[in-house]
Amino acid sequence: NAGVTQTPKFQVLKTGQSMTLQCAQDMNHNSMYWYRQDPGMGLRLIYYSASEGTTDKGEVPNGYNVSRLNKREFSLRLESAAPSQTSVYFCASRGRLTEQFFGPGTRLTVL
Amino acid sequence: AQSVTQPDIHITVSEGASLELRCNYSYGATPYLFWYVQSPGQGLQLLLKYFSGDTLVQGIKGFEAEFKRSQSSFNLRKPSVHWSDAAEYFCAVGVPNFGNEKLTFGTGTRLTIIP
């Protein structure tokens, strides 16, 4: 039981490049989330998916797209990366009683 | 919309001393409340949660938190800290929404332990 896994762990992009962050969970959870964490700002919700086939914007969705591929997987795509998207990205899934389980994070640098 | 305030950005305590981390929330009713811990370079781990019932909640690693409705607070406590408790701590609030709850996180409190 791996919980929530994220790939890659680290990534460096140049401005304008695109990439997809992958997330998978093996806990049979319906809801999944993408957050970004920046110093002094806590975690901010980018997008979430309450169930397979649905996605909704969070607090900071601009510049991102998501895909809920199936119940296990929820990917985050940056179509044209900008330096302001340098951050640590966390994926989470929601278990019973609303607690969220987090992946180890992806550290992204955009030059 | 709900909000969370963690007024202390950084706290330093001596090993073996007691600890209290503050968390205040803004919401019109009783929300779901959580404390998470994040060690350097790691993801977030749930310490404890409050949904209803007994306002004193026990968590992992010897932590507890008390929900005080009158003060809109959910402070985290530990009677005696260990060096391994050095980490960043996040308070979060979730609004009940029929299974579609989202969490709002505070900005975190970084805990340093000195010998």
Chai-1 contact restraints between the chains, C-beta under 6 A:
chainA,res_idxA,chainB,res_idxB,connection_type,confidence,min_distance_angstrom,max_distance_angstrom,comment,restraint_id
A,G42,B,F105,contact,1.0,0.0,6.0,A-B,restraint_1
A,G42,B,G106,contact,1.0,0.0,6.0,A-B,restraint_2
A,G42,B,T107,contact,1.0,0.0,6.0,A-B,restraint_3
A,G42,B,G108,contact,1.0,0.0,6.0,A-B,restraint_4
A,L43,B,F105,contact,1.0,0.0,6.0,A-B,restraint_5
A,A50,B,N100,contact,1.0,0.0,6.0,A-B,restraint_6
A,T98,B,Y32,contact,1.0,0.0,6.0,A-B,restraint_7
A,T98,B,G94,contact,1.0,0.0,6.0,A-B,restraint_8
A,T98,B,E101,contact,1.0,0.0,6.0,A-B,restraint_9
A,E99,B,L46,contact,1.0,0.0,6.0,A-B,restraint_10
A,E99,B,K49,contact,1.0,0.0,6.0,A-B,restraint_11
A,F102,B,G43,contact,1.0,0.0,6.0,A-B,restraint_12
A,F102,B,L44,contact,1.0,0.0,6.0,A-B,restraint_13
A,G103,B,G43,contact,1.0,0.0,6.0,A-B,restraint_14
A,P104,B,G43,contact,1.0,0.0,6.0,A-B,restraint_15
A,G105,B,G43,contact,1.0,0.0,6.0,A-B,restraint_16
